[in-house]
Amino acid sequence: IGQTPRILQGPETDRAELDRLRSELAAGNDFIGRTINYRRDGTPFQLEWIISPLRDHDGDTTHYVAIQRDVTGIERAEDALQAVDAELRELGTQLAAALRDLHRAEVQMARAERMNAMGRMARGITHDLTNSLGPASLVLGVLAAGDDLTNGQLQHVHSAQANIGHSLALLDRLAHFVSDDDHRTRARLDAEALIDEIIALTNPRRDVSGEPIAITSRVDEGLELYVSPVEFKQVLVNLVLNAIDAMPEGGELALRAEQVGQEVQVEVRDTGVGMDADTARRCFDPFYTTRSDGTGLGLSICESVVQDHGGTIELTSRIDEGTAIVIHLPDAT
């Protein structure tokens, strides 16, 4: 009483807020603000300040009405509320990440269960298929050794022999794949020779597809792949056959192998019917297929083989525009 309120101010009082107070009052405006003031014992508190001018009938300011209240508790509550809000946001972010991880784990577990089922099935059919293909290979050998075939017929026999040989190698690999031993033997393969071999192995399917399919290839000179020969041929044959089947009215098939930075990329691209978004997302799931005569295992095995080589496989597709599958592998150096 009898002193100016400035005695309540101290070192932490906001000087800029005091300057604003003087400026607002000089302009005849109301003032609302917050700053730090001090009690008689020297402890600080958060002050909320409301000042309004009282005017006479001429509009001149004669008095001021000031309302001050201690809002320290409210300020602390607001700070605590903001801290709780920030913590809840962080927990929400962590929960969302945990749910994404859980979903990925569920997808991986479902795939693992399908792969186990595939392994049980494979053990049952590998032996029978090998016994069926063996005699067929012998008969083709007898035909190829005879003199009664034309050059065109002999070419078809050799192509059938190559495909049976490839199938027997795949069955042998499948037998190892479902066993507990690791029989993967990797070697350096000339990429250009490999692409040429894949084209030759899949020629019969293109010949009987009914419509012309133009095939092109582009391979970096001297490029090598460090892969399991049987496994990787299986992957490329499967992808090329899928591409051919996706072009029942003909089209273009392009194969590419090139060095890109620290990796090797192998691409199979077609101009076929393409896939919708849901099919493209699920096509690598074991036993998922949109074909009545399909097993749904081809792309799943391809993905597994590529991952075993330390690589990834990427698919992009659009309805009526075609599909492109790119395999990313570590380089052979």
PEQUI-V802158 format. One record per residue. N is the residue number from 0. SS is DSSP state (~ for helix, > for strand, _ for the rest). PHI is phi in whole degrees, -180 to 180 (* if undefined). D_FIRST is the distance of its C-alpha to the first C-alpha in Angstrom with 1 decimal. Layout:
N_SS_PHI_D_FIRST ; N_SS_PHI_D_FIRST
//
This chain:
0___*_0.0 ; 1___85_3.7 ; 2___-126_5.5 ; 3___-75_8.2 ; 4_~_-62_9.3 ; 5_~_-64_12.2 ; 6_~_-67_11.0 ; 7_~_-87_12.1 ; 8___-86_15.5 ; 9___-158_18.5 ; 10___-63_22.3 ; 11___-97_23.3 ; 12___-66_20.9 ; 13___-74_23.5 ; 14_~_-66_23.5 ; 15_~_-67_26.0 ; 16_~_-69_23.8 ; 17_~_-67_21.0 ; 18_~_-63_23.8 ; 19_~_-66_25.0 ; 20_~_-58_21.5 ; 21_~_-63_21.6 ; 22_~_-66_25.3 ; 23_~_-66_25.0 ; 24_~_-66_22.2 ; 25_~_-63_24.3 ; 26___-86_27.2 ; 27___81_25.5 ; 28___-98_25.9 ; 29___-72_23.9 ; 30_>_-130_22.7 ; 31_>_-133_23.2 ; 32_>_-163_23.0 ; 33_>_-134_22.4 ; 34_>_-159_21.3 ; 35_>_-97_20.3 ; 36_>_-122_16.7 ; 37_>_-131_15.9 ; 38___-80_14.4 ; 39___-59_13.0 ; 40___-84_16.8 ; 41___93_17.8 ; 42___-79_19.7 ; 43_>_-81_20.0 ; 44_>_-147_19.9 ; 45_>_-86_21.2 ; 46_>_-108_18.8 ; 47_>_-105_20.1 ; 48_>_-124_18.4 ; 49_>_-125_19.5 ; 50_>_-128_18.5 ; 51_>_-128_20.5 ; 52_>_-81_20.7 ; 53_>_-105_21.1 ; 54_>_-119_24.1 ; 55___-85_25.7 ; 56___-67_29.5 ; 57___-90_30.3 ; 58___87_28.6 ; 59___-87_26.0 ; 60_>_-75_22.5 ; 61_>_-111_20.0 ; 62_>_-147_17.0 ; 63_>_-127_16.3 ; 64_>_-108_15.9 ; 65_>_-118_14.8 ; 66_>_-116_15.9 ; 67_>_-124_15.4 ; 68_>_-144_17.4 ; 69_>_-80_18.8 ; 70___-114_22.5 ; 71_~_-58_23.7 ; 72_~_-64_26.1 ; 73_~_-64_27.4 ; 74_~_-61_27.8 ; 75_~_-65_29.8 ; 76_~_-63_31.8 ; 77_~_-64_32.7 ; 78_~_-62_33.8 ; 79_~_-64_35.8 ; 80_~_-64_37.3 ; 81_~_-64_38.3 ; 82_~_-65_39.8 ; 83_~_-63_41.7 ; 84_~_-61_42.9 ; 85_~_-63_44.1 ; 86_~_-66_45.9 ; 87_~_-65_47.5 ; 88_~_-62_48.7 ; 89_~_-64_50.2 ; 90_~_-64_51.9 ; 91_~_-63_53.2 ; 92_~_-63_54.7 ; 93_~_-64_56.2 ; 94_~_-65_57.6 ; 95_~_-61_59.2 ; 96_~_-64_60.8 ; 97_~_-64_62.0 ; 98_~_-66_63.5 ; 99_~_-64_65.3 ; 100_~_-62_66.7 ; 101_~_-63_67.8 ; 102_~_-63_69.6 ; 103_~_-62_71.3 ; 104_~_-64_72.4 ; 105_~_-65_73.7 ; 106_~_-63_75.7 ; 107_~_-64_77.1 ; 108_~_-66_78.0 ; 109_~_-62_79.8 ; 110_~_-65_81.7 ; 111_~_-62_82.6 ; 112_~_-65_84.0 ; 113_~_-66_86.0 ; 114_~_-65_87.3 ; 115_~_-64_88.4 ; 116_~_-64_90.2 ; 117_~_-62_91.8 ; 118_~_-62_92.9 ; 119_~_-63_94.6 ; 120_~_-68_96.4 ; 121_~_-62_97.4 ; 122_~_-60_99.1 ; 123_~_-80_101.2 ; 124_~_-106_102.4 ; 125_~_-60_102.7 ; 126_~_-63_106.0 ; 127_~_-66_107.6 ; 128_~_-66_106.7 ; 129_~_-62_108.0 ; 130_~_-66_111.3 ; 131_~_-78_111.5 ; 132_~_-78_110.9 ; 133_~_-57_113.2 ; 134_~_-60_116.4 ; 135_~_-61_115.3 ; 136_~_-65_114.8 ; 137_~_-64_118.3 ; 138_~_-62_119.8 ; 139_~_-63_118.1 ; 140_~_-63_119.5 ; 141_~_-65_123.0 ; 142_~_-62_122.6 ; 143_~_-67_121.4 ; 144_~_-81_124.4 ; 145___-81_126.9 ; 146___-111_128.6 ; 147___-95_128.3 ; 148___-98_124.9 ; 149___-76_124.2 ; 150_~_-61_121.7 ; 151_~_-64_119.1 ; 152_~_-65_119.7 ; 153_~_-63_119.5 ; 154_~_-64_116.2 ; 155_~_-65_114.8 ; 156_~_-63_116.2 ; 157_~_-63_114.5 ; 158_~_-64_111.2 ; 159_~_-64_111.6 ; 160_~_-62_112.3 ; 161_~_-63_109.2 ; 162_~_-70_107.0 ; 163_~_-67_108.6 ; 164_~_-61_108.1 ; 165_~_-65_104.5 ; 166_~_-65_104.1 ; 167_~_-63_105.8 ; 168_~_-65_103.4 ; 169_~_-65_100.4 ; 170_~_-64_101.7 ; 171_~_-64_102.1 ; 172_~_-67_98.5 ; 173_~_-65_97.4 ; 174_~_-62_99.1 ; 175_~_-69_97.3 ; 176_~_-61_94.0 ; 177___-93_94.1 ; 178___-90_95.2 ; 179___-89_93.1 ; 180___-96_94.4 ; 181___-103_93.2 ; 182___-108_96.2 ; 183___-71_94.4 ; 184___-116_96.4 ; 185_>_-106_94.9 ; 186_>_-149_96.7 ; 187_>_-84_96.2 ; 188_>_-114_97.5 ; 189_>_-70_98.3 ; 190_~_-62_96.1 ; 191_~_-66_98.7 ; 192_~_-65_101.4 ; 193_~_-64_99.2 ; 194_~_-62_98.3 ; 195_~_-61_102.0 ; 196_~_-66_103.0 ; 197_~_-64_100.4 ; 198_~_-62_101.8 ; 199_~_-66_105.3 ; 200_~_-66_104.3 ; 201_~_-99_102.8 ; 202_~_-57_105.5 ; 203_~_-58_107.4 ; 204_~_-66_104.4 ; 205_~_-67_104.0 ; 206_~_-67_107.7 ; 207___-102_107.6 ; 208___-69_104.3 ; 209___96_106.2 ; 210___-130_104.3 ; 211___-67_104.1 ; 212_>_-121_101.2 ; 213_>_-85_100.7 ; 214_>_-119_99.4 ; 215_>_-130_98.0 ; 216_>_-140_96.7 ; 217_>_-139_94.7 ; 218_>_-132_94.5 ; 219___-62_93.2 ; 220___-63_96.2 ; 221___77_96.5 ; 222___-68_93.7 ; 223_>_-123_94.0 ; 224_>_-116_92.4 ; 225_>_-102_92.0 ; 226_>_-142_92.6 ; 227_>_-78_94.7 ; 228_~_-56_97.7 ; 229_~_-64_98.6 ; 230_~_-61_95.0 ; 231_~_-72_93.9 ; 232_~_-63_97.1 ; 233_~_-58_96.4 ; 234_~_-61_92.9 ; 235_~_-69_94.3 ; 236_~_-61_97.3 ; 237_~_-61_95.0 ; 238_~_-66_92.7 ; 239_~_-68_95.6 ; 240_~_-64_97.4 ; 241_~_-61_94.2 ; 242_~_-64_93.9 ; 243_~_-63_97.5 ; 244_~_-64_97.1 ; 245___-80_94.1 ; 246___-124_96.4 ; 247___-63_99.1 ; 248___-105_99.7 ; 249___86_99.8 ; 250_>_161_97.3 ; 251_>_-124_96.2 ; 252_>_-122_95.5 ; 253_>_-122_93.9 ; 254_>_-113_93.6 ; 255_>_-139_91.5 ; 256_>_-142_91.0 ; 257_>_-154_89.0 ; 258_>_-85_86.8 ; 259_>_-129_83.2 ; 260___64_81.0 ; 261___-96_81.3 ; 262_>_-139_82.9 ; 263_>_-109_86.0 ; 264_>_-113_85.8 ; 265_>_-121_88.7 ; 266_>_-122_88.4 ; 267_>_-121_90.5 ; 268_>_-128_89.9 ; 269_>_-128_91.7 ; 270___-112_91.7 ; 271___-85_92.2 ; 272___-73_90.7 ; 273___75_87.4 ; 274___-131_84.9 ; 275___-80_82.0 ; 276_~_-63_78.6 ; 277_~_-68_79.0 ; 278_~_-64_82.5 ; 279_~_-62_81.4 ; 280_~_-72_78.5 ; 281_~_-103_80.8 ; 282___-65_84.1 ; 283___-89_83.7 ; 284___-71_83.3 ; 285___-58_86.4 ; 286___72_88.6 ; 287___-91_86.8 ; 288___-152_89.2 ; 289___-107_89.8 ; 290___-101_93.6 ; 291___-67_95.9 ; 292___-103_98.0 ; 293___-93_95.2 ; 294___-99_94.1 ; 295___76_90.5 ; 296___-107_91.0 ; 297_~_-57_91.9 ; 298_~_-69_88.4 ; 299_~_-64_86.9 ; 300_~_-66_89.6 ; 301_~_-57_89.0 ; 302_~_-62_85.3 ; 303_~_-62_86.0 ; 304_~_-65_88.5 ; 305_~_-62_86.2 ; 306_~_-65_83.4 ; 307_~_-63_85.8 ; 308___-89_86.5 ; 309___78_82.8 ; 310___-116_82.4 ; 311_>_-134_80.9 ; 312_>_-127_82.5 ; 313_>_-126_80.8 ; 314_>_-123_82.0 ; 315_>_-130_81.2 ; 316_>_-155_83.0 ; 317_>_-138_83.0 ; 318___-57_85.2 ; 319___65_88.3 ; 320___-118_87.2 ; 321_>_113_88.2 ; 322_>_-135_86.8 ; 323_>_-128_86.0 ; 324_>_-120_85.7 ; 325_>_-116_84.7 ; 326_>_-100_85.2 ; 327_>_-107_83.0 ; 328_>_-124_84.6 ; 329_>_-61_83.9 ; 330___-67_86.2 ; 331___-86_89.4 ; 332___-78_88.7
//
